[in-house]
Amino acid sequence: MSKVYDFLKECGVFYVLTINGDFPAGRPFGAVMEYEGSLYFSTADMKDVYNQLHKHSEMQIVALRPGTREWIRISGKALECTDLTIKEEMIKKCPVLIKHFPTAISEHFALFQVTNMEAFLSTDKGKEKIS
């Protein structure tokens, strides 16, 4: 698995930042998956984040490793994924989603792939590009 995915899983909570008109918008997430070398996160299609990502696909993810000063910033574009196989995999890898989305075809279940991804890990030693 990639260093990016491993870091996010270790953090537990990460923040997705979107463009909301003239202001940034951020909110906590927890469901993340790496599948065939790509990073994915899920949301519901009736949330503001869903609409913001469709209007402006540019986004960032930030997370702080618990108990440390190490943090990650991931920049990229969010591309909605409608592939049922990948959506099923997301539910398997993040079973907490089942209470909201029991199946891959559940109403409102949305999945985004992070494309054009660039990630930097910041530590006391400085900043390093990771993948």
C-alpha positions in Angstrom: 0.0 0.0 0.0 1.1 3.6 -0.5 2.5 5.8 2.1 -0.4 8.3 1.5 -3.0 5.7 2.2 -1.2 4.2 5.2 -0.8 7.7 6.7 -4.5 8.4 6.3 -5.6 5.1 7.8 -3.3 5.7 10.8 -4.8 9.1 11.3 -8.4 7.8 11.3 -9.9 11.2 10.6 -8.9 13.4 7.7 -10.3 16.6 6.4 -11.5 17.2 2.8 -11.3 20.8 1.7 -13.4 22.1 -1.2 -14.1 25.4 -2.9 -17.4 26.9 -1.8 -18.0 30.1 -3.8 -15.3 32.5 -2.6 -14.5 30.5 0.6 -12.8 27.2 1.3 -15.0 24.6 3.0 -13.6 21.7 5.1 -15.1 18.8 6.9 -14.0 15.6 8.6 -14.0 12.2 6.9 -13.0 8.7 7.9 -13.8 6.4 5.1 -10.9 6.0 2.7 -9.7 3.3 0.4 -6.8 2.6 -1.9 -7.8 0.5 -5.0 -5.6 -0.4 -7.9 -3.2 2.4 -7.0 -5.8 5.2 -6.6 -7.2 6.9 -3.5 -11.0 7.0 -2.9 -13.3 8.6 -0.4 -17.0 8.5 0.0 -19.9 10.8 0.8 -23.6 11.2 0.2 -24.9 12.9 -2.9 -27.2 15.2 -1.0 -24.4 16.9 1.0 -22.8 20.2 0.2 -19.4 18.6 -0.3 -20.8 16.5 -3.2 -22.1 19.6 -5.0 -19.0 21.5 -4.4 -16.8 18.8 -5.8 -19.0 18.6 -8.9 -18.8 22.4 -9.4 -15.0 22.6 -8.7 -13.2 19.3 -8.7 -10.0 20.8 -7.2 -9.7 19.7 -3.6 -7.3 18.9 -0.8 -7.1 16.4 2.0 -5.2 17.2 5.2 -4.6 15.0 8.2 -2.5 15.1 11.4 -1.0 11.9 12.8 -2.3 11.5 16.4 0.2 12.3 19.1 2.7 13.9 16.6 3.4 17.0 14.7 3.4 15.0 11.4 0.8 15.9 8.9 -0.1 15.3 5.2 -1.5 17.6 2.5 -2.9 15.9 -0.6 -3.9 18.0 -3.6 -5.8 16.7 -6.6 -9.1 16.6 -8.4 -12.1 14.6 -7.3 -13.7 12.4 -10.0 -16.9 10.7 -9.1 -16.7 6.9 -9.5 -19.9 5.0 -10.5 -18.2 1.6 -11.0 -20.2 -0.8 -8.8 -17.3 -3.1 -8.3 -15.2 -0.3 -6.8 -18.2 0.9 -4.7 -18.6 -2.6 -3.4 -14.9 -2.7 -2.5 -15.3 0.6 -0.6 -18.1 -0.9 1.5 -16.0 -4.0 2.2 -12.9 -2.0 3.2 -14.9 0.6 5.3 -17.7 -1.4 7.0 -18.7 1.7 9.0 -20.4 2.8 5.7 -22.9 -0.1 5.9 -25.2 1.8 8.4 -25.7 4.5 5.8 -25.1 2.6 2.5 -25.9 -1.1 2.9 -25.0 -1.9 -0.7 -23.1 -0.3 -3.6 -26.4 0.7 -5.2 -27.8 2.4 -2.1 -29.5 5.7 -2.7 -27.2 8.7 -2.2 -23.9 6.6 -1.9 -21.3 8.6 -3.8 -17.6 7.7 -4.3 -14.8 9.9 -5.4 -11.4 9.0 -6.8 -8.6 11.5 -6.2 -6.9 12.1 -9.5 -3.8 14.2 -10.4 -2.7 13.6 -6.8 0.3 15.2 -5.3 1.0 14.6 -1.6 3.5 16.1 0.9 4.3 14.8 4.3 5.5 17.5 6.8 7.6 16.5 9.8 10.1 18.2 12.2 12.7 17.3 9.5 10.9 19.2 6.8 8.6 18.5 3.9 8.8 15.5 1.6 6.8 14.5 -1.4 5.4 11.0 -1.0 3.2 8.6 -3.0 
